[in-house]
C-alpha cells in the first residue's frame, strides 16, 4: 500500500524531471566523466561532504513530498497506519524510505564498482551512514505526518506564470503527454534499461576494433527493451483513447503516426550510442533505422495478439535470436530494416482491423 500510494506516485509525478536527468547523465557526460566524479567523491578531501549534501537535498525533497501528499483527501486511509504495532510500522516505513531513495542506492552500487576497480574500497564506508541518516529523515517525516493529520481540499488558484503556448492539437503530443503523466514509472524504467544497454554496448565497442555487427546486436536489444513502452502506447490507443479508433482517419495516416511515435521513442538510445563511440553518420542511420524497424514490427504484433504481452514474449525472444544470426551473417542493416518496414506496411491494415 505504501509503495503503490507513495513511492509509485512520487516517481510518476516526477517522470519528466528524472527523464531530463537521464538525458544529461547519459547524453552529455561520458564514461570518463562519470568515473572522474565517482573518484572525486571517494578520494577528494571534501568529496563525501559534497555527495552527502546532494543526497540530503534529494532526501528532503522526498520527505516534503510525503508530508504534502498525505494531506490530500484521498489519503485519509494512510492515518490508519497509527494502529500498526511500532515495529511493524517502522519496518514498513523503512521499506518506503528505501523505495524513495532508489536512485541513491543505484549510485551507491556504481560507487562500489568503481571502488573495487580502483582499489579504494576503504573510502566507501561513509555512504552507509548516509543511507541511515537519509532514511531516518524520511521515516521521521512520515511518522510526524500520521501523528499530525491535516486534510485539505486543493482550491484552484489563478496562476501567476502561464505557459506561453497552448497545448497543441496533435495526436502524437497527446500520446507522449499521457505516457509522461500516467506511465511515468514505466517510462523511466524502460528508458533507463535501454540507455544502459546502449551505453554498455558502445563502451565495449570502443575497447577494440570491431565492425558494425557488434553495435547492431547490442543496440537491437536496447531498442527492443522499448517494447514495454510500445505496449503502453498500444493500450493508450486501444483502451484509453477509444474514440480515436472510430475517427475517419485513413490507415496510411495512422501508420505514419505510429512510425513517428516510435521514431521519437528511440532517439535517447541513439544519442547515447553517438556519445559513447566514434560512429559515422551513415552507421548511426543504419542502426537507427534498424531499431525503428524492429520496434514498429513488435508494436504491430500487439494488434494481432490483442495487446496481451505474454502472447508476444516467445515471439520476441525467438525473433531477437533469429535477428542476431542474420546480423552475424553480414546481411546489410538497411536491408534488414527495410524488410521489417515492408512487413509492417503489408500487415498493418489486416492486423489493425482485428
Secondary structure per residue as TSV (DSSP state, phi and psi in degrees):
chain	resnum	aa	ss	phi	psi
A	1	X	-	360.0	-45.0
A	2	X	H	-65.6	-39.9
A	3	X	I	-66.6	-42.7
A	4	X	I	-72.5	-42.1
A	5	X	I	-83.0	-21.9
A	6	X	I	-119.9	-58.9
A	7	X	I	-65.0	-49.0
A	8	X	H	-60.9	-43.2
A	9	X	H	-66.7	-36.8
A	10	X	H	-59.2	-49.3
A	11	X	H	-72.7	-31.4
A	12	X	H	-68.1	-42.2
A	13	X	H	-70.4	-26.0
A	14	X	T	-108.9	25.4
A	15	X	H	-60.7	-40.8
A	16	X	H	-62.0	-42.6
A	17	X	H	-62.6	-47.3
A	18	X	H	-65.6	-32.8
A	19	X	H	-66.7	-40.0
A	20	X	H	-64.0	-41.2
A	21	X	H	-62.6	-39.9
A	22	X	H	-61.9	-41.1
A	23	X	H	-62.0	-39.6
A	24	X	H	-68.5	-45.9
A	25	X	H	-67.7	-38.8
A	26	X	H	-101.0	-18.3
A	27	X	H	-94.5	-35.3
A	28	X	T	-107.2	-30.8
A	29	X	-	-96.0	130.0
A	30	X	-	-87.3	174.6
A	31	X	H	-63.1	-33.7
A	32	X	H	-64.1	-41.1
A	33	X	H	-69.9	-39.1
A	34	X	H	-59.3	-44.3
A	35	X	H	-64.0	-39.8
A	36	X	H	-64.4	-42.0
A	37	X	H	-62.9	-43.6
A	38	X	H	-63.3	-43.0
A	39	X	H	-65.5	-37.3
A	40	X	H	-63.6	-44.5
A	41	X	H	-61.7	-35.7
A	42	X	H	-83.7	-31.4
A	43	X	H	-118.3	-17.1
A	44	X	S	-65.5	154.9
A	45	X	T	-62.0	-37.3
A	46	X	T	-117.0	20.3
A	47	X	H	-60.6	-47.9
A	48	X	H	-67.4	-30.6
A	49	X	H	-66.3	-42.9
A	50	X	H	-63.8	-42.2
A	51	X	H	-62.3	-43.3
A	52	X	H	-65.2	-37.3
A	53	X	H	-63.8	-42.7
A	54	X	H	-65.1	-45.8
A	55	X	H	-65.5	-34.9
A	56	X	H	-64.8	-40.8
A	57	X	H	-60.4	-41.6
A	58	X	H	-65.7	-41.9
A	59	X	H	-64.4	-38.7
A	60	X	H	-65.5	-36.0
A	61	X	H	-61.9	-43.5
A	62	X	H	-63.7	-43.9
A	63	X	H	-63.4	-42.1
A	64	X	H	-64.0	-36.1
A	65	X	H	-64.3	-45.7
A	66	X	H	-61.4	-46.6
A	67	X	H	-63.4	-36.3
A	68	X	H	-79.1	-47.5
A	69	X	H	-71.1	-28.2
A	70	X	T	-74.9	-2.8
A	71	X	T	-86.2	-13.4
A	72	X	B	-72.7	150.4
A	73	X	G	-57.6	-34.2
A	74	X	G	-72.9	-3.9
A	75	X	G	-106.5	23.2
A	76	X	G	-62.2	-28.5
A	77	X	G	-64.6	-23.1
A	78	X	G	-66.5	-24.6
A	79	X	G	-75.4	-9.6
A	80	X	G	-70.9	-11.1
A	81	X	G	-62.7	-18.1
A	82	X	G	-65.8	-20.3
A	83	X	G	-83.2	-9.5
A	84	X	S	-70.5	147.9
A	85	X	-	-59.3	150.7
A	86	X	H	-56.2	-41.7
A	87	X	H	-67.5	-40.5
A	88	X	H	-65.4	-43.0
A	89	X	H	-63.4	-41.4
A	90	X	H	-62.4	-44.2
A	91	X	H	-62.5	-41.1
A	92	X	H	-74.9	-34.8
A	93	X	H	-68.5	-33.7
A	94	X	H	-62.4	-44.1
A	95	X	H	-62.4	-41.2
A	96	X	H	-64.3	-42.1
A	97	X	H	-62.1	-44.7
A	98	X	H	-69.7	-27.4
A	99	X	H	-64.5	-41.1
A	100	X	H	-71.0	-29.0
A	101	X	T	-90.7	16.4
A	102	X	H	-53.3	-46.8
A	103	X	H	-57.2	-36.6
A	104	X	H	-70.1	-35.3
A	105	X	H	-65.7	-41.1
A	106	X	H	-65.0	-39.7
A	107	X	H	-68.8	-32.2
A	108	X	H	-62.5	-37.6
A	109	X	H	-64.4	-39.2
A	110	X	H	-64.0	-42.0
A	111	X	H	-61.6	-36.7
A	112	X	H	-62.7	-43.5
A	113	X	H	-64.4	-39.7
A	114	X	H	-68.0	-39.4
A	115	X	H	-64.2	-40.0
A	116	X	H	-68.1	-42.1
A	117	X	H	-64.5	-41.4
A	118	X	T	-95.9	6.8
A	119	X	T	58.3	46.8
A	120	X	-	-128.5	38.7
A	121	X	G	-62.8	-27.8
A	122	X	G	-67.6	-15.9
A	123	X	G	-90.6	1.1
A	124	X	-	-87.9	-19.6
A	125	X	T	-57.6	-28.2
A	126	X	H	-63.2	-21.2
A	127	X	H	-68.0	-24.4
A	128	X	H	-71.6	-43.4
A	129	X	H	-62.0	-32.0
A	130	X	H	-60.4	-47.4
A	131	X	H	-59.0	-40.7
A	132	X	H	-63.7	-46.5
A	133	X	H	-64.5	-44.6
A	134	X	H	-66.6	-40.5
A	135	X	H	-67.3	-35.4
A	136	X	H	-63.8	-38.2
A	137	X	H	-59.9	-45.8
A	138	X	H	-69.1	-40.2
A	139	X	H	-63.6	-44.1
A	140	X	H	-64.8	-36.2
A	141	X	H	-64.4	-43.6
A	142	X	H	-65.5	-41.2
A	143	X	H	-64.7	-40.4
A	144	X	H	-64.7	-39.3
A	145	X	H	-66.6	-43.4
A	146	X	H	-71.5	-20.4
A	147	X	H	-87.5	-13.6
A	148	X	S	-130.1	70.2
A	149	X	-	-67.3	131.7
A	150	X	-	-136.5	121.4
A	151	X	-	-112.7	140.0
A	152	X	B	-146.1	156.1
A	153	X	-	-105.7	116.5
A	154	X	-	-63.7	133.9
A	155	X	-	-107.3	134.2
A	156	X	-	-68.6	126.5
A	157	X	-	-115.8	162.4
A	158	X	-	-73.8	125.2
A	159	X	-	-77.5	136.5
A	160	X	S	-83.5	-27.1
A	161	X	S	-115.4	122.8
A	162	X	-	-116.9	148.7
A	163	X	-	-64.4	140.8
A	164	X	S	-76.7	1.8
A	165	X	S	-140.2	154.7
A	166	X	-	-85.2	156.6
A	167	X	-	-61.1	126.5
A	168	X	-	-68.7	147.5
A	169	X	-	-85.3	84.9
A	170	X	-	-143.8	126.7
A	171	X	H	-62.4	-37.3
A	172	X	H	-68.9	-42.6
A	173	X	H	-63.0	-44.8
A	174	X	H	-60.9	-37.7
A	175	X	H	-64.4	-46.6
A	176	X	H	-70.7	-34.3
A	177	X	H	-62.4	-43.3
A	178	X	H	-63.7	-38.5
A	179	X	H	-63.9	-41.3
A	180	X	H	-70.3	-42.3
A	181	X	H	-77.6	-43.9
A	182	X	H	-102.5	-21.7
A	183	X	S	-125.5	41.4
A	184	X	H	-63.5	-41.7
A	185	X	H	-66.3	-42.7
A	186	X	H	-62.0	-39.8
A	187	X	H	-62.8	-45.4
A	188	X	H	-63.9	-46.8
A	189	X	H	-63.9	-43.7
A	190	X	H	-64.6	-45.2
A	191	X	H	-72.6	-35.0
A	192	X	H	-63.1	-46.5
A	193	X	H	-62.6	-44.3
A	194	X	H	-65.3	-41.5
A	195	X	H	-70.1	-34.6
A	196	X	H	-65.7	-43.2
A	197	X	H	-63.8	-42.0
A	198	X	H	-63.8	-44.4
A	199	X	H	-64.4	-43.3
A	200	X	H	-62.7	-40.5
A	201	X	H	-62.7	-45.0
A	202	X	H	-69.6	-35.0
A	203	X	H	-65.2	-41.3
A	204	X	H	-67.4	-36.5
A	205	X	H	-63.8	-33.3
A	206	X	T	-82.3	-4.1
A	207	X	T	-81.0	-16.6
A	208	X	S	-154.8	-172.8
A	209	X	-	-97.9	110.8
A	210	X	-	-127.3	160.5
A	211	X	-	-89.4	-175.7
A	212	X	H	-72.2	-9.3
A	213	X	H	-65.4	-34.5
A	214	X	H	-62.5	-55.0
A	215	X	H	-64.6	-25.8
A	216	X	H	-65.0	-44.3
A	217	X	H	-68.5	-46.7
A	218	X	H	-64.3	-44.6
A	219	X	H	-72.9	-26.6
A	220	X	H	-60.4	-41.9
A	221	X	H	-65.8	-41.5
A	222	X	H	-62.5	-43.5
A	223	X	H	-66.7	-36.6
A	224	X	H	-68.7	-23.8
A	225	X	T	-67.3	-10.8
A	226	X	T	-82.0	4.5
A	227	X	H	-65.0	-28.8
A	228	X	H	-64.5	-41.8
A	229	X	H	-68.0	-35.6
A	230	X	H	-63.1	-38.4
A	231	X	H	-63.8	-39.0
A	232	X	H	-63.0	-39.7
A	233	X	H	-66.3	-35.7
A	234	X	H	-64.4	-42.7
A	235	X	H	-67.8	-34.7
A	236	X	I	-58.8	-43.9
A	237	X	I	-74.7	-36.3
A	238	X	I	-97.2	-20.4
A	239	X	I	-123.8	-31.5
A	240	X	I	-93.5	-56.5
A	241	X	S	-95.6	65.0
A	242	X	G	-65.1	-39.8
A	243	X	G	-66.9	-15.8
A	244	X	G	-65.8	-28.8
A	245	X	G	-77.2	-16.3
A	246	X	G	-93.8	-3.1
A	247	X	S	-70.6	146.3
A	248	X	-	-77.1	69.5
A	249	X	-	-109.1	129.8
A	250	X	-	-60.5	152.2
A	251	X	H	-62.5	-34.5
A	252	X	H	-66.7	-32.8
A	253	X	H	-70.0	-42.8
A	254	X	H	-62.1	-41.8
A	255	X	H	-64.7	-40.0
A	256	X	H	-63.6	-38.4
A	257	X	H	-63.4	-40.6
A	258	X	H	-63.0	-39.9
A	259	X	H	-63.0	-46.3
A	260	X	H	-64.1	-42.6
A	261	X	H	-57.2	-48.5
A	262	X	H	-75.2	-27.4
A	263	X	H	-65.6	-38.7
A	264	X	H	-73.8	-31.3
A	265	X	H	-65.5	-33.0
A	266	X	T	-98.0	9.3
A	267	X	H	-62.7	-44.1
A	268	X	H	-57.4	-43.8
A	269	X	H	-64.5	-36.6
A	270	X	H	-65.7	-41.3
A	271	X	H	-64.3	-37.8
A	272	X	H	-63.1	-40.9
A	273	X	H	-63.9	-41.6
A	274	X	H	-66.1	-36.9
A	275	X	H	-72.2	-30.5
A	276	X	H	-105.7	7.4
A	277	X	S	-157.4	148.3
A	278	X	-	-79.3	91.0
A	279	X	-	-112.2	142.9
A	280	X	-	-75.9	164.2
A	281	X	H	-60.9	-40.5
A	282	X	H	-65.4	-39.4
A	283	X	H	-65.3	-41.0
A	284	X	H	-62.8	-42.2
A	285	X	H	-63.8	-39.5
A	286	X	H	-61.0	-47.5
A	287	X	H	-64.4	-39.3
A	288	X	H	-65.1	-47.8
A	289	X	H	-68.8	-30.5
A	290	X	H	-63.3	-46.8
A	291	X	H	-62.4	-39.9
A	292	X	H	-63.0	-43.5
A	293	X	H	-63.8	-42.1
A	294	X	H	-61.3	-46.7
A	295	X	H	-71.9	-38.2
A	296	X	H	-65.8	-42.3
A	297	X	H	-65.3	-38.7
A	298	X	H	-64.1	-42.2
A	299	X	H	-63.0	-39.1
A	300	X	H	-62.8	-31.6
A	301	X	H	-66.1	-25.8
A	302	X	H	-62.8	-32.7
A	303	X	H	-65.5	-39.0
A	304	X	H	-71.3	-39.0
A	305	X	H	-87.0	-0.7
A	306	X	T	73.8	23.3
A	307	X	T	76.7	14.6
A	308	X	-	-90.5	110.7
A	309	X	H	-64.3	-32.9
A	310	X	H	-66.6	-21.9
A	311	X	H	-73.7	-22.8
A	312	X	H	-101.2	-9.5
A	313	X	H	-60.2	-44.1
A	314	X	H	-65.7	-40.1
A	315	X	H	-63.9	-43.8
A	316	X	H	-65.9	-38.6
A	317	X	H	-64.4	-51.8
A	318	X	H	-69.7	-31.5
A	319	X	H	-65.1	-41.0
A	320	X	H	-67.7	-38.2
A	321	X	H	-63.3	-43.2
A	322	X	H	-66.3	-39.2
A	323	X	H	-62.6	-40.0
A	324	X	H	-60.7	-43.2
A	325	X	H	-62.7	-43.6
A	326	X	H	-62.6	-42.3
A	327	X	H	-64.5	-42.1
A	328	X	H	-65.6	-23.6
A	329	X	T	-85.7	15.5
A	330	X	T	63.4	31.3
A	331	X	-	-71.7	131.7
A	332	X	-	-55.7	138.3
A	333	X	H	-65.1	-36.3
A	334	X	H	-66.5	-31.8
A	335	X	H	-66.9	-43.5
A	336	X	H	-62.7	-45.5
A	337	X	H	-62.7	-41.5
A	338	X	H	-62.8	-39.0
A	339	X	H	-63.5	-43.3
A	340	X	H	-59.2	-45.3
A	341	X	H	-69.9	-36.6
A	342	X	H	-65.7	-39.9
A	343	X	H	-62.4	-40.4
A	344	X	H	-64.7	-43.2
A	345	X	H	-62.1	-38.8
A	346	X	H	-71.0	-43.8
A	347	X	H	-90.1	-15.6
A	348	X	H	-58.2	-49.1
A	349	X	H	-62.1	-30.4
A	350	X	H	-78.7	-47.2
A	351	X	H	-76.7	-28.5
A	352	X	H	-65.2	-37.6
A	353	X	H	-67.2	-21.7
A	354	X	-	-69.2	360.0
